[in-house]
Amino acid sequence: MTDEARRPPLGRRPPSGARSRPRSSPRSRRASDPPRRPARPAGPPRRNTARPPSPPEGRPTRPRRRAWVRGLLLVGVLVGSLGFAAFAFLVGRTEIPNPNDVVTSQATVVYYAGGRQEIGRLTDSTRQSIPLTDVPLHTQQAVLAAEDRGFYDHGGISPLGIVRAALNNTFTNSTQGGSTITQQYAKNAYLTQERSWQRKLKEALLAFKLETIVSKDTILENYLNTSFFGRDAEGIQAASMAYFRVPANQLTVEQSAVLAALLKSPGGLSPEENLSGLQGRWAYVMDALRDEGWITDAQRDAARFPEIAESQTGNRLGGQTGYILTAVQEQLKELGFDEEQIQSGGLRIVTTIERRAQRSAERAVRTQGPTSDTKGLRIGLAAVRPGTGEIVAMYGGKDFIGDQINNATQRFAQAGSTFKPFALAAAIDEKVPLKSVWSGDSPITVQGYTLNNYDNKSYGSVTLLEATEKSINSAYVEMESSLGVKKVARAALRAGIPKSTPGLNLDNLDLTFVLGTASPSAVDMANAYATFAARGVTAPTTLIRRVLGPNEGVLWEYTPIPDRAFPEEVADTVTFALNRTVNNGTGFTARALGRPAAGKTGTTDGNKSAWFVGYTPQLAAAVLMAKEIDGKPVSLSGTGGLRTVTGGSFPAAIWTAFMTGALKGLPEEAFTAPPDDVLREPDCPAVLAPDMQEVPLGCPIPDVVTEFGPDGIVEEAPPEDFPGEPVIDAAPQDTTFDPQQDGRSGKKKNSR
């Protein structure tokens, strides 16, 4: 829209057809006027040799007075000309940075997955520039009514206002402004906030030149996008969100008047410090809107001071916001965005975080976490969408302001028995059935490594399914010994555990690996279990779905790159076993979810950490708990009044509460059934025949059969009708060896 098109509703200019009143012509001579002195006849001038009489004392002569006036006028003209020339020279020499560079220097805004609701901004600046067309006309009018009603009529400066402000600043130390909107924009965009005549002069020069190169609408748009409104809000869009929690295009007339009122003194008129002063200024703006004809008398009479939202100043990174924003910033760097783009490029980041799931995570920790003996307690939660790697929720800690360590992304807590499903997947991939039998004894020594089960409980011989349900250490270590530790570690890598995970070194592994001595993050574990939920398909994790530029153009967009980690039947069998763990085993707390779920508990030696990781077909999540005092891990014992904090206690309860909220409203989905022979009995031989190379995994060691019979078999008595062994009637043979006889002297015989 052009300036001329906008002027009628904003300024008070005469109609285009109106003419200014002509100047009056000189009046004609009246008869009553005194006669004029006749003109002197033409001819050579006469020389007056007589000395003129002296004027009365105290009265200057008329010629001298006229000369003085002419001199004064001449000096004034010269000074004015020099001033104008100097002003023109200064205007010509004044350099103005590109206004677009100023306005487009704005904060990067981070949004929830829908792209509409804001999570936060990556810098302290809250500026988010919007076009003037997105600012309601009544909002523009409110600002003009408060700050510069003649904006569309002047040339950018108000000389009277400048002089008045300069005199007040010089002689009364006042903070009077007297600036037009163009001058204020010049100050906001290009100058400091100092109060001096030098700054005021430069402000005027900038404003005057701006009016010659930039349209009025552009100046007003940039002014609205750079003005400070208090509450750390820079620009009309940020101010609208800070005071009313709505975007600028939804502002009402009354709300617009509040924001316009704040421009005079954002600090002095803050609703927290001076509500009455703000209300008075608001009334002034509303009256001005009526006086200018921009609202009716009825609208003014009906107007009421609007409700202002509670201030969140100083809490930009509080709660979970700081954890999410920091993680987003780290991923932006990994994607190749530089610091300038991230800090002031005006990017729009659409994350994968879903508002409902995020709120559910925060609520679950608050309502289900321990409330006593929590010094040094760390709780982390992460949820990942199976098959895509999208992180839909993240709980990094109680408050980012107090602790910047993100418990959801940092790798500091050993995983415990939540690593056993990787061994389970490796075994099933090697055709080891769930009915295979292993030792559940405690203590047990395997390849020189002696270990105990939880509470040192012995189970005897157990199947792999039972060992999974009850999380029996001895059985899993024995199976790992048979499979090979590297196969278990590679299964973890295939599922999505990063190679950089502490404790995951393929060149330095031992039998403790299956018991979870590695320290992945909650995000890592959620994504690894999401692989099983997606029937063996894995994908790298992401917190960002889309990156948009200031002009809304797509700069980067996430495209899932799924990879087949395990055959479907392997993943389905793992899910079957972990579902039994929830229904019948250590993860029974998660049964309260009320829909099909699979999961595994984890508790480490010394109770230094406790985990629960589980999933449904739609979502996988991991919850960890650990304690750290003075930078060192300590036992969870006593936390929340429990002697031992296991994965099936607080972590499982938090997981269940989170999943309940995150999945609310989504249809219940069942897992894909495992292969029909999932519970087949292992094909174990009764004896080990001579031609058998090895015993199948999960089978007990059979008796060994040789040509002399199976070892350890007690021979039974022969039947009664057995005739007995045959008797050979022959003389005994001489089996002694005499080298002196029969030429067997030990010497080589000559051949013939």
Secondary structure, DSSP 8 states (H G I E B T S, - for coil): --HHHHHHHHS----TT-------------TTS--------SSS-----S------TT---HHHHHHHHHHHHHHHHHHHHHHHHHHHHHHHH-----HHHHHT-B--EEE-TTSSSEEEESSS-------GGGS-HHHHHHHHHHH-TTTTTS-S--HHHHHHHHHHHHHS--------HHHHHHHHHHS-S---HHHHHHHHHHHHHHHHHS-HHHHHHHHHHH-B-STT-BSHHHHHHHHHSS-GGG--HHHHHHHHHHTT-TTTT-TTT-HHHHHHHHHHHHHHHHHTTSS-HHHHHH----------TT-TTTTTHHHHHHHHHHHHHHTT--HHHHHHB--EEEES--HHHHHHHHHHHHHHS--SS-TTEEEEEEEE-TTT-BEEEEE--S-TTT----TTT---S--GGGGHHHHHHHHHHTT--TT-EEE--SSEEETTEEE--GGG----EEEHHHHHHTT-HHHHHHHHHHH-HHHHHHHHHHHT--TTSTT--TTS--GGGGG--S---HHHHHHHHHHHHTTSEE---BSEEEEE-TTS-EEEE-----EE-S-HHHHHHHHHHHHHHHHHSTTGGGGGG-S--EEEEEE-GGG-EEEEEEE-SS-EEEEEEEEEETTEEE--TTGGG-SS--TTTHHHHHHHHHHHHHTTTS---------TTTT------SEE-TT-----TT----EEEETTEETT-------TT-----------------TTSTT-SSS-----
